[in-house]
Amino acid sequence: MQRKMGYISRGKNNILSHYNAKKRIYTRRKLARQQFLAMNATDDVNTKGIASYKSIAAGGNTKWKGVTLTDPAQNSWFDAEGYPKTSRDPITGRFVNPWSSEKSNGENGLVKFLRWKFGGLFQTLDAIGIIVDDDAYEEGKSAKIKEFNKNTGAVDAAPSLQAYNSIHRIAEDRNSNVDDGNESEKIDLTWIGHSSTLINFPGNFTVLTDPHFSNYAGPVRRNEPPSFGVDDLPNLVDCVLISHDHMDHLDYWSVCELIDKNKVKFWVVPLGIKSWLMDKAGVPPEHIIELEWWEAVQLSKDSFTASLEVEGLVRAFDKSSERRSTKFHSNIPEKNTLMITCSPAQHWCSRTPFDRNRRLWCSYAVHATPASLKNDKFPPHTHSFYFAGDTGLPPEFPLHHMIGDRLGPFDLAAIPIGAYEPNWFMRESHCNPEEAVKIHQAVRAKRSVAVHFDTFDLADEPREEPPKLLLDEVDRVNKEILNMAVEVVAVADEVGISAELEAVENSLVSDVILTSTEDNQETTEKLVKLLPPLVDFAVIKQGQSISSAPTRTKQP
């Protein structure tokens, strides 16, 4: 259902309603403060991350200092296996991307932002000999040349209508293949707009990501209204996942609306955002779950109608918790369980010029396991989903491969594809469509859906460019995989194995299968492992839905 522009207006145009909203928020804040003090008075409560209620990012009394880190990063920022840990600069107390500390601590500062927004002025300054950072300027100039070539026909750019016809075709084709018999065994995702998605998991779990229903994200106006509003959500959303504090992901008015209408059971957030929710929106602390990287929370329901309960937190990976999912699921087979893991991302945080990286940013891995039935001969399938949040692709550090190794593979993933131009400014924070495909492959997602485009004009690329480039990249990568498969068949022929390729479509999933008529099964399996799966990366319109592939249960 389409909403009129102005559904949630920034500033509440009516002065009286704005006053009433502030009054309600003040009342909730006062209540939250009282509840917080009562919680801290007990000895058996875990107060990690909220030791100081007035602290912006649970950073203690560390005084902020405007210094820039120098690489290489500190060894303490990684565990014994090389995985990045939640890390802070010991001097400033700010969070950092451990694999790229200097980039995360302010390389793209005010000067580069002004260069991006007022590029013409900098060209004038360059003409009269007043310019700084020639390398960055040259990169920006090459990006403008690329844009010029595209607009003049040197690079074909599909019209908006053509791009959306393609998107519509993909959505219709996928929905037509849905097996109604497996309806309850899929993850269903509806794209509300930008990074806001509503996901339904088997086991009757409902999750909302980065809710944004307002007309504005900071000073940037929304291109189209959200596909549906707060009133159109389910009566109670089990969890809201917040990836970071930027205004296009953590919207003040949307949070207030969700709270006023009692739509959310739990808010799952990275370190530092709990204090913001309590201070700014009056969210009771018992409804907020604050996590650091590689930390997880397990939730459960007794039945499809029971309320959600917190089973407990699982600390960051170590020798005792490496197999935590198996342990938890085996302990409560009669319950529907939901495991939400906070995983790393390459990004940054700031809501004002004075709080850069005082709060953590993250992505999320969600694993839902329905309860075991008494007549089931096989354990229930765990359905997995990955929400990338906002992230860049580290050029040298295998961040997303690490996420895929620890938490993957995933049945469905939501990966951003927009806000990437100019590349010299955006590359540390956002990924372009080509990089999004690499993230899809690295986290081992069986299917991905594109988000974070078309809703707000946050960067310089045209609105219709990200989906077109994504579909072109998917076609290119899949052709390479098929060519690789042909080469594998040639190798099989050389070693005396009679093999042939068979491209099949099983319901919603396309893949390449290598079949052999010979008895040398072991050799054939080794050849099969050389073939990466075809990339299944969909683009849908706002308001449309997509499902993960149906679960296939082995027959006895």
ROPAMI-474611 format. One record per residue (C-alpha): x, y, z. Coordinates in Angstrom, 3 decimals. Layout:
<atoms>
ATOM, X, Y, Z
...
</atoms>
This chain:
<atoms>
ATOM, 0.000, 0.000, 0.000
ATOM, 1.461, 3.325, -1.036
ATOM, 1.592, 6.102, 1.503
ATOM, 1.352, 9.778, 0.722
ATOM, 4.507, 11.809, 1.081
ATOM, 4.364, 13.250, 4.566
ATOM, 3.452, 9.991, 6.315
ATOM, 6.024, 10.745, 9.009
ATOM, 7.238, 14.298, 8.529
ATOM, 10.502, 15.560, 9.911
ATOM, 9.697, 18.112, 12.619
ATOM, 5.999, 17.245, 12.961
ATOM, 4.768, 20.291, 11.025
ATOM, 2.046, 20.864, 13.588
ATOM, 3.619, 22.636, 16.581
ATOM, 1.171, 21.128, 19.053
ATOM, 1.789, 17.553, 17.917
ATOM, 5.531, 18.201, 18.035
ATOM, 5.173, 19.400, 21.640
ATOM, 3.091, 16.353, 22.562
ATOM, 5.688, 14.047, 21.009
ATOM, 8.472, 15.680, 23.009
ATOM, 6.370, 15.387, 26.144
ATOM, 5.829, 11.666, 25.594
ATOM, 9.531, 11.150, 24.911
ATOM, 10.458, 13.031, 28.103
ATOM, 8.094, 10.829, 30.102
ATOM, 9.539, 7.652, 28.592
ATOM, 13.074, 8.917, 29.177
ATOM, 12.343, 9.595, 32.830
ATOM, 10.843, 6.127, 33.233
ATOM, 13.792, 4.542, 31.414
ATOM, 16.240, 6.311, 33.715
ATOM, 14.393, 5.029, 36.780
ATOM, 14.383, 1.493, 35.401
ATOM, 18.058, 1.712, 34.591
ATOM, 18.961, 2.824, 38.112
ATOM, 16.852, 0.007, 39.518
ATOM, 18.636, -2.531, 37.313
ATOM, 22.058, -1.265, 38.347
ATOM, 21.075, -1.616, 42.001
ATOM, 20.958, -5.407, 41.602
ATOM, 24.066, -7.588, 41.595
ATOM, 22.992, -10.297, 39.153
ATOM, 22.426, -8.188, 36.046
ATOM, 24.831, -7.993, 33.156
ATOM, 25.622, -4.297, 32.760
ATOM, 28.151, -4.638, 29.921
ATOM, 27.832, -1.693, 27.597
ATOM, 25.575, 0.332, 29.933
ATOM, 27.841, 0.933, 32.928
ATOM, 27.421, 4.673, 32.484
ATOM, 23.907, 5.615, 31.427
ATOM, 24.994, 9.077, 30.293
ATOM, 27.878, 7.719, 28.217
ATOM, 27.316, 8.110, 24.493
ATOM, 28.969, 4.831, 23.557
ATOM, 29.576, 2.909, 26.757
ATOM, 33.125, 4.133, 26.549
ATOM, 33.624, 5.009, 30.204
ATOM, 35.196, 8.375, 30.915
ATOM, 37.593, 8.364, 27.966
ATOM, 38.032, 11.929, 26.742
ATOM, 37.601, 12.400, 23.019
ATOM, 40.655, 13.635, 21.162
ATOM, 40.874, 14.414, 17.464
ATOM, 43.891, 12.335, 16.491
ATOM, 44.312, 9.972, 13.553
ATOM, 45.589, 6.433, 14.002
ATOM, 48.558, 5.205, 12.016
ATOM, 48.771, 1.743, 10.476
ATOM, 49.541, -1.034, 11.077
ATOM, 46.717, -1.934, 13.426
ATOM, 47.331, -3.297, 16.903
ATOM, 47.667, -7.020, 17.439
ATOM, 45.106, -6.872, 20.261
ATOM, 42.447, -6.023, 17.699
ATOM, 42.535, -9.604, 16.337
ATOM, 42.085, -12.971, 18.002
ATOM, 44.514, -15.865, 17.788
ATOM, 42.961, -17.043, 14.511
ATOM, 43.163, -13.620, 12.879
ATOM, 39.482, -12.720, 13.162
ATOM, 38.799, -9.029, 13.965
ATOM, 37.496, -8.175, 17.415
ATOM, 35.478, -5.172, 18.551
ATOM, 38.265, -2.618, 18.800
ATOM, 38.800, 0.900, 20.087
ATOM, 41.601, 3.351, 19.688
ATOM, 43.251, 3.408, 23.140
ATOM, 43.755, 7.193, 22.971
ATOM, 40.449, 8.463, 21.596
ATOM, 38.166, 5.650, 22.767
ATOM, 36.562, 5.555, 19.337
ATOM, 35.669, 2.324, 17.559
ATOM, 37.799, 1.390, 14.553
ATOM, 37.822, -1.032, 11.650
ATOM, 40.798, -3.102, 12.869
ATOM, 41.939, -4.090, 9.375
ATOM, 41.890, -0.486, 8.164
ATOM, 42.275, 1.675, 11.243
ATOM, 43.379, 4.914, 9.598
ATOM, 40.486, 4.805, 7.112
ATOM, 37.926, 4.275, 9.878
ATOM, 39.232, 7.061, 12.061
ATOM, 38.613, 10.041, 9.875
ATOM, 40.478, 9.932, 6.550
ATOM, 37.379, 11.155, 4.724
ATOM, 37.057, 14.340, 6.726
ATOM, 35.513, 17.726, 6.086
ATOM, 37.982, 18.714, 3.357
ATOM, 37.203, 15.652, 1.226
ATOM, 33.480, 16.055, 1.818
ATOM, 33.655, 19.654, 0.573
ATOM, 35.758, 18.529, -2.392
ATOM, 33.039, 16.037, -3.302
ATOM, 30.124, 18.445, -2.898
ATOM, 31.845, 21.476, -4.415
ATOM, 34.032, 19.840, -7.048
ATOM, 33.636, 22.773, -9.443
ATOM, 35.053, 25.164, -6.877
ATOM, 38.080, 22.932, -6.368
ATOM, 38.679, 22.841, -10.111
ATOM, 38.750, 26.643, -10.053
ATOM, 41.176, 26.607, -7.135
ATOM, 43.339, 24.129, -9.008
ATOM, 43.385, 26.427, -12.052
ATOM, 44.807, 29.272, -9.976
ATOM, 47.247, 26.971, -8.157
ATOM, 45.409, 26.566, -4.844
ATOM, 44.638, 22.876, -4.342
ATOM, 45.607, 20.176, -1.859
ATOM, 45.838, 16.384, -2.039
ATOM, 46.457, 15.984, -5.768
ATOM, 45.965, 12.200, -5.680
ATOM, 42.423, 12.460, -4.367
ATOM, 41.623, 15.182, -6.879
ATOM, 42.918, 13.076, -9.762
ATOM, 40.788, 10.137, -8.646
ATOM, 37.772, 12.399, -8.473
ATOM, 38.534, 13.775, -11.914
ATOM, 38.761, 10.276, -13.410
ATOM, 35.404, 9.444, -11.849
ATOM, 33.898, 12.517, -13.499
ATOM, 35.410, 11.472, -16.849
ATOM, 33.794, 8.065, -16.416
ATOM, 30.456, 9.733, -15.683
ATOM, 30.846, 11.967, -18.742
ATOM, 31.589, 8.992, -20.983
ATOM, 28.523, 7.234, -19.690
ATOM, 26.241, 10.209, -20.290
ATOM, 27.594, 10.727, -23.812
ATOM, 27.048, 7.134, -24.842
ATOM, 30.588, 5.802, -24.403
ATOM, 29.097, 3.435, -21.826
ATOM, 25.539, 2.318, -22.409
ATOM, 23.221, 3.304, -19.571
ATOM, 19.800, 1.675, -19.651
ATOM, 16.822, 4.002, -19.251
ATOM, 14.907, 3.768, -16.003
ATOM, 11.947, 2.081, -17.697
ATOM, 14.134, -0.623, -19.211
ATOM, 15.833, -1.319, -15.883
ATOM, 12.554, -1.636, -14.021
ATOM, 11.043, -3.866, -16.685
ATOM, 13.945, -6.221, -16.027
ATOM, 13.421, -5.986, -12.273
ATOM, 9.711, -6.697, -12.625
ATOM, 10.422, -9.718, -14.810
ATOM, 12.792, -11.225, -12.250
ATOM, 10.323, -10.782, -9.400
ATOM, 7.480, -12.387, -11.397
ATOM, 9.623, -15.318, -12.516
ATOM, 10.766, -16.108, -8.987
ATOM, 7.305, -15.854, -7.451
ATOM, 5.855, -18.121, -10.140
ATOM, 8.203, -20.931, -9.081
ATOM, 7.229, -20.945, -5.426
ATOM, 6.298, -24.370, -4.132
ATOM, 3.222, -23.778, -1.979
ATOM, 3.783, -27.063, -0.221
ATOM, 6.950, -25.683, 1.367
ATOM, 5.514, -22.265, 2.218
ATOM, 6.325, -22.567, 5.929
ATOM, 9.878, -23.725, 5.223
ATOM, 11.206, -20.553, 3.616
ATOM, 12.445, -17.164, 4.693
ATOM, 10.189, -14.457, 3.245
ATOM, 11.611, -10.948, 2.855
ATOM, 9.702, -7.791, 1.908
ATOM, 11.705, -4.735, 0.894
ATOM, 10.136, -1.645, 2.482
ATOM, 12.763, 0.728, 1.080
ATOM, 16.441, 1.612, 1.521
ATOM, 17.768, -0.855, 4.162
ATOM, 14.364, -1.466, 5.762
ATOM, 13.184, -5.029, 5.265
ATOM, 10.567, -7.171, 6.981
ATOM, 11.603, -10.822, 7.273
ATOM, 9.405, -13.759, 8.300
ATOM, 11.261, -16.859, 9.477
ATOM, 10.015, -20.425, 9.954
ATOM, 9.015, -20.771, 13.582
ATOM, 6.847, -17.635, 13.399
ATOM, 9.643, -15.133, 13.959
ATOM, 9.367, -11.629, 12.498
ATOM, 12.402, -9.353, 12.154
ATOM, 12.584, -5.725, 10.960
ATOM, 15.906, -4.252, 9.792
ATOM, 16.931, -0.563, 10.016
ATOM, 13.338, 0.791, 10.040
ATOM, 12.948, 4.091, 8.188
ATOM, 9.452, 5.411, 7.423
ATOM, 10.196, 9.156, 7.361
ATOM, 10.326, 11.620, 4.475
ATOM, 13.888, 12.642, 5.263
ATOM, 17.190, 11.066, 6.228
ATOM, 18.935, 14.071, 7.712
ATOM, 18.768, 16.751, 4.973
ATOM, 18.081, 14.244, 2.158
ATOM, 14.480, 13.897, 1.017
ATOM, 13.037, 10.497, 0.200
ATOM, 12.476, 9.776, -3.499
ATOM, 9.288, 7.794, -2.935
ATOM, 7.166, 7.014, 0.121
ATOM, 7.806, 3.730, 1.942
ATOM, 5.957, 0.757, 0.482
ATOM, 3.979, 0.517, 3.713
ATOM, 3.950, 2.217, 7.076
ATOM, 4.130, 1.365, 10.753
ATOM, 0.395, 0.598, 10.895
ATOM, 0.849, -2.031, 8.184
ATOM, 3.424, -3.990, 10.185
ATOM, 2.415, -7.099, 12.136
ATOM, 0.869, -6.479, 15.541
ATOM, 4.200, -7.257, 17.195
ATOM, 7.619, -7.450, 15.539
ATOM, 9.840, -9.839, 17.472
ATOM, 13.121, -8.006, 16.830
ATOM, 14.359, -4.827, 15.221
ATOM, 17.969, -5.004, 14.031
ATOM, 19.874, -1.692, 13.924
ATOM, 23.170, -1.829, 12.011
ATOM, 24.532, 1.640, 12.913
ATOM, 23.526, 5.152, 13.875
ATOM, 23.455, 7.025, 10.546
ATOM, 20.186, 8.870, 9.981
ATOM, 19.222, 6.791, 6.948
ATOM, 19.372, 3.668, 9.143
ATOM, 18.465, 4.866, 12.648
ATOM, 15.560, 7.277, 12.159
ATOM, 14.374, 9.120, 15.245
ATOM, 10.760, 9.587, 14.157
ATOM, 10.384, 5.989, 12.990
ATOM, 11.707, 4.732, 16.324
ATOM, 9.244, 6.963, 18.190
ATOM, 6.351, 5.744, 16.035
ATOM, 7.247, 2.099, 16.645
ATOM, 7.461, 2.725, 20.382
ATOM, 4.220, 4.700, 20.586
ATOM, 2.303, 1.901, 18.874
ATOM, 3.988, -0.914, 20.835
ATOM, 5.144, -2.642, 17.680
ATOM, 8.503, -4.039, 18.856
ATOM, 9.394, -6.657, 21.449
ATOM, 13.212, -6.389, 21.347
ATOM, 15.720, -3.992, 19.832
ATOM, 19.034, -5.655, 18.899
ATOM, 21.792, -3.069, 18.508
ATOM, 25.606, -2.786, 18.457
ATOM, 27.516, -1.189, 21.340
ATOM, 26.584, 2.417, 22.099
ATOM, 23.164, 2.564, 20.464
ATOM, 21.436, 1.283, 23.594
ATOM, 22.242, 4.544, 25.357
ATOM, 20.873, 6.499, 22.385
ATOM, 17.597, 4.554, 22.396
ATOM, 17.192, 5.108, 26.126
ATOM, 18.184, 8.776, 26.152
ATOM, 16.547, 9.960, 22.937
ATOM, 13.514, 7.731, 22.525
ATOM, 12.846, 6.416, 26.018
ATOM, 13.065, 2.731, 25.158
ATOM, 13.028, 0.626, 28.355
ATOM, 16.434, -1.024, 28.847
ATOM, 14.928, -4.488, 29.290
ATOM, 13.755, -4.344, 25.669
ATOM, 17.218, -3.577, 24.263
ATOM, 19.873, -6.213, 23.558
ATOM, 23.312, -4.723, 22.969
ATOM, 25.980, -6.827, 21.271
ATOM, 29.581, -6.584, 20.138
ATOM, 31.123, -8.295, 17.115
ATOM, 30.818, -12.104, 17.154
ATOM, 28.467, -11.963, 20.132
ATOM, 25.012, -13.524, 19.819
ATOM, 21.671, -13.630, 21.598
ATOM, 19.362, -16.624, 21.553
ATOM, 15.599, -16.103, 21.625
ATOM, 12.875, -18.724, 21.781
ATOM, 9.130, -19.312, 21.539
ATOM, 7.260, -22.221, 23.073
ATOM, 4.771, -22.359, 20.200
ATOM, 3.649, -20.326, 17.214
ATOM, 1.580, -18.068, 19.454
ATOM, 3.838, -17.765, 22.516
ATOM, 5.694, -14.587, 23.381
ATOM, 9.402, -14.216, 22.712
ATOM, 11.878, -14.995, 25.492
ATOM, 15.611, -14.396, 25.823
ATOM, 17.491, -17.625, 26.487
ATOM, 20.803, -15.836, 26.996
ATOM, 23.810, -14.166, 25.433
ATOM, 26.616, -16.084, 23.778
ATOM, 30.002, -14.406, 24.109
ATOM, 32.347, -13.754, 21.249
ATOM, 33.874, -16.846, 19.619
ATOM, 36.327, -18.811, 21.691
ATOM, 37.246, -22.463, 22.159
ATOM, 34.231, -23.113, 24.397
ATOM, 31.615, -21.417, 22.206
ATOM, 32.785, -22.312, 18.694
ATOM, 29.984, -24.897, 18.394
ATOM, 27.428, -22.913, 20.328
ATOM, 24.539, -23.239, 17.838
ATOM, 24.499, -27.052, 18.011
ATOM, 24.655, -26.979, 21.780
ATOM, 21.777, -24.546, 22.216
ATOM, 19.509, -26.178, 19.659
ATOM, 19.995, -29.602, 21.181
ATOM, 19.116, -28.286, 24.638
ATOM, 15.701, -26.868, 23.662
ATOM, 14.337, -29.086, 20.855
ATOM, 10.706, -28.351, 21.820
ATOM, 11.075, -24.606, 21.177
ATOM, 11.371, -22.456, 18.104
ATOM, 14.735, -20.730, 18.450
ATOM, 16.212, -17.606, 16.898
ATOM, 19.951, -16.913, 17.102
ATOM, 21.058, -13.377, 16.182
ATOM, 24.803, -12.839, 15.830
ATOM, 26.408, -9.410, 15.560
ATOM, 29.093, -9.639, 12.877
ATOM, 31.667, -7.098, 11.625
ATOM, 31.210, -4.612, 8.789
ATOM, 33.454, -1.979, 7.246
ATOM, 31.786, 1.333, 7.987
ATOM, 31.727, 4.169, 10.529
ATOM, 29.268, 6.001, 12.782
ATOM, 28.242, 9.587, 13.443
ATOM, 25.049, 11.539, 14.074
ATOM, 26.736, 14.864, 14.816
ATOM, 30.152, 16.365, 13.988
ATOM, 31.276, 15.539, 17.541
ATOM, 30.491, 11.827, 18.010
ATOM, 32.304, 10.119, 15.135
ATOM, 32.789, 6.393, 15.823
ATOM, 31.557, 6.670, 19.402
ATOM, 29.064, 3.891, 18.581
ATOM, 29.726, 0.568, 16.909
ATOM, 28.537, -0.548, 13.452
ATOM, 27.815, -4.114, 12.377
ATOM, 26.066, -6.619, 10.161
ATOM, 23.885, -9.481, 11.408
ATOM, 23.591, -13.239, 10.898
ATOM, 20.208, -14.675, 11.879
ATOM, 19.567, -18.411, 12.313
ATOM, 16.000, -19.647, 12.908
ATOM, 15.286, -23.256, 13.878
ATOM, 11.699, -24.517, 14.198
ATOM, 10.849, -26.855, 17.047
ATOM, 11.336, -30.587, 16.537
ATOM, 8.192, -32.635, 16.143
ATOM, 7.847, -36.024, 17.803
ATOM, 7.259, -37.839, 14.507
ATOM, 10.180, -36.152, 12.742
ATOM, 12.880, -38.610, 11.679
ATOM, 15.346, -35.824, 10.930
ATOM, 16.363, -32.763, 12.958
ATOM, 14.744, -29.488, 11.866
ATOM, 16.534, -27.373, 9.295
ATOM, 18.153, -24.147, 10.520
ATOM, 17.215, -21.260, 8.225
ATOM, 19.921, -18.622, 7.899
ATOM, 19.807, -14.967, 6.853
ATOM, 22.535, -12.343, 6.520
ATOM, 21.898, -8.605, 6.765
ATOM, 24.992, -6.740, 5.591
ATOM, 23.899, -3.350, 6.931
ATOM, 26.143, -0.682, 5.431
ATOM, 29.553, -1.946, 4.429
ATOM, 32.462, -1.417, 2.130
ATOM, 34.537, -4.258, 0.732
ATOM, 38.044, -4.316, 2.262
ATOM, 40.495, -4.472, -0.662
ATOM, 42.968, -6.814, 1.029
ATOM, 41.419, -8.164, 4.242
ATOM, 39.067, -11.204, 3.803
ATOM, 36.379, -9.843, 6.119
ATOM, 33.329, -11.339, 4.413
ATOM, 35.042, -14.665, 3.823
ATOM, 35.546, -14.816, 7.589
ATOM, 31.843, -14.104, 8.166
ATOM, 30.927, -16.826, 5.684
ATOM, 33.311, -19.310, 7.314
ATOM, 32.052, -18.702, 10.846
ATOM, 28.362, -18.027, 10.314
ATOM, 27.519, -19.158, 6.776
ATOM, 26.332, -20.433, 4.451
ATOM, 23.138, -18.368, 4.257
ATOM, 19.822, -19.197, 2.629
ATOM, 19.132, -15.513, 1.969
ATOM, 21.117, -12.278, 2.275
ATOM, 20.280, -8.563, 1.967
ATOM, 23.295, -6.725, 0.540
ATOM, 23.599, -2.985, -0.272
ATOM, 24.382, -1.943, -3.844
ATOM, 24.008, 1.866, -3.864
ATOM, 25.693, 5.126, -2.763
ATOM, 29.129, 4.335, -4.235
ATOM, 30.029, 7.381, -6.362
ATOM, 32.451, 9.078, -6.294
ATOM, 34.494, 5.973, -5.619
ATOM, 37.427, 7.824, -4.048
ATOM, 35.111, 9.140, -1.330
ATOM, 32.607, 6.302, -0.869
ATOM, 34.725, 3.152, -1.285
ATOM, 35.566, 2.833, 2.428
ATOM, 31.901, 3.001, 3.473
ATOM, 29.800, 1.480, 0.690
ATOM, 30.114, -1.235, -1.931
ATOM, 29.252, -0.911, -5.606
ATOM, 27.284, -3.624, -7.484
ATOM, 30.440, -5.480, -8.521
ATOM, 31.662, -5.575, -4.929
ATOM, 28.192, -6.619, -3.735
ATOM, 28.453, -9.746, -5.908
ATOM, 31.833, -10.497, -4.337
ATOM, 30.285, -10.147, -0.863
ATOM, 27.467, -12.500, -1.908
ATOM, 30.042, -15.108, -2.907
ATOM, 32.275, -14.533, 0.112
ATOM, 29.542, -15.013, 2.733
ATOM, 28.331, -18.075, 0.775
ATOM, 24.779, -16.843, 0.268
ATOM, 22.517, -19.112, -1.774
ATOM, 20.413, -16.124, -2.771
ATOM, 20.774, -12.381, -2.191
ATOM, 18.482, -9.413, -2.655
ATOM, 19.645, -5.853, -3.346
ATOM, 18.923, -3.072, -0.823
ATOM, 20.233, 0.432, -0.061
ATOM, 19.479, 2.051, -3.407
ATOM, 16.783, 4.108, -5.144
ATOM, 15.272, 5.490, -1.893
ATOM, 17.587, 8.381, -0.983
ATOM, 20.007, 10.216, -3.265
ATOM, 23.052, 9.805, -1.040
ATOM, 25.708, 9.786, -3.758
ATOM, 26.355, 10.818, -7.354
ATOM, 25.297, 7.737, -9.344
ATOM, 21.909, 7.870, -11.166
ATOM, 19.015, 6.060, -9.494
ATOM, 18.678, 3.503, -12.284
ATOM, 22.384, 2.632, -12.453
ATOM, 22.895, 0.276, -9.442
ATOM, 20.306, -2.380, -10.428
ATOM, 21.433, -2.354, -14.068
ATOM, 25.104, -2.743, -13.141
ATOM, 24.235, -5.484, -10.677
ATOM, 22.289, -7.539, -13.201
ATOM, 25.067, -7.083, -15.761
ATOM, 27.676, -8.207, -13.217
ATOM, 25.626, -11.259, -12.236
ATOM, 25.357, -12.249, -15.906
ATOM, 29.095, -11.760, -16.403
ATOM, 30.067, -13.804, -13.332
ATOM, 27.677, -16.631, -14.191
ATOM, 29.097, -16.832, -17.706
ATOM, 32.575, -17.156, -16.197
ATOM, 31.370, -19.954, -13.931
ATOM, 29.837, -21.803, -16.863
ATOM, 33.029, -21.413, -18.856
ATOM, 34.906, -22.791, -15.874
ATOM, 32.534, -25.739, -15.809
ATOM, 33.331, -26.452, -19.446
ATOM, 37.022, -26.502, -18.566
ATOM, 36.339, -28.916, -15.700
ATOM, 34.606, -31.272, -18.139
ATOM, 37.644, -31.059, -20.376
ATOM, 39.847, -32.027, -17.415
ATOM, 37.524, -34.923, -16.640
ATOM, 37.845, -36.154, -20.209
ATOM, 41.630, -35.972, -19.974
ATOM, 41.723, -38.180, -16.868
ATOM, 39.377, -40.708, -18.421
ATOM, 36.092, -39.720, -16.766
ATOM, 33.069, -39.534, -19.047
ATOM, 31.303, -36.429, -17.736
ATOM, 28.779, -33.940, -18.975
ATOM, 27.349, -30.671, -17.705
ATOM, 23.722, -30.275, -16.860
ATOM, 22.275, -26.841, -16.111
ATOM, 19.154, -27.411, -14.029
ATOM, 16.627, -25.301, -12.210
ATOM, 15.369, -26.759, -8.964
ATOM, 12.434, -24.596, -7.926
ATOM, 14.039, -21.245, -7.148
ATOM, 17.710, -22.243, -7.291
ATOM, 19.842, -22.537, -10.411
ATOM, 23.051, -24.512, -10.263
ATOM, 25.508, -26.453, -12.343
ATOM, 25.761, -30.203, -11.843
ATOM, 28.578, -32.418, -13.065
ATOM, 27.395, -35.961, -13.770
ATOM, 29.531, -38.973, -14.507
ATOM, 28.747, -42.437, -15.789
ATOM, 31.964, -43.863, -14.379
ATOM, 32.500, -45.617, -11.076
ATOM, 35.246, -43.241, -10.006
ATOM, 32.907, -41.281, -7.702
ATOM, 35.692, -39.859, -5.557
ATOM, 37.421, -38.228, -8.516
ATOM, 34.102, -36.886, -9.768
ATOM, 33.317, -35.321, -6.387
ATOM, 36.670, -33.572, -6.369
ATOM, 35.869, -32.091, -9.751
ATOM, 32.435, -30.972, -8.534
ATOM, 34.046, -29.055, -5.678
ATOM, 35.945, -26.979, -8.213
ATOM, 32.691, -25.475, -9.469
ATOM, 31.415, -22.435, -7.543
ATOM, 27.614, -22.072, -7.423
ATOM, 25.928, -19.747, -9.849
ATOM, 25.216, -16.289, -8.444
ATOM, 21.554, -15.829, -7.498
ATOM, 21.252, -12.085, -6.775
ATOM, 17.779, -10.578, -7.244
ATOM, 16.589, -7.005, -7.660
ATOM, 13.006, -6.289, -6.607
ATOM, 10.878, -3.186, -6.310
ATOM, 9.994, -1.560, -3.005
ATOM, 7.004, -3.380, -1.559
ATOM, 7.785, -6.640, -3.358
ATOM, 8.755, -9.853, -1.587
ATOM, 11.230, -12.621, -2.251
ATOM, 11.791, -15.984, -0.603
ATOM, 14.726, -18.194, 0.076
ATOM, 14.836, -21.548, -1.633
ATOM, 12.482, -24.166, -0.143
ATOM, 14.078, -26.576, 2.290
ATOM, 14.509, -30.061, 0.912
ATOM, 14.133, -32.792, 3.492
ATOM, 15.856, -36.097, 2.812
ATOM, 13.502, -38.999, 2.390
ATOM, 14.101, -42.018, 4.617
</atoms>
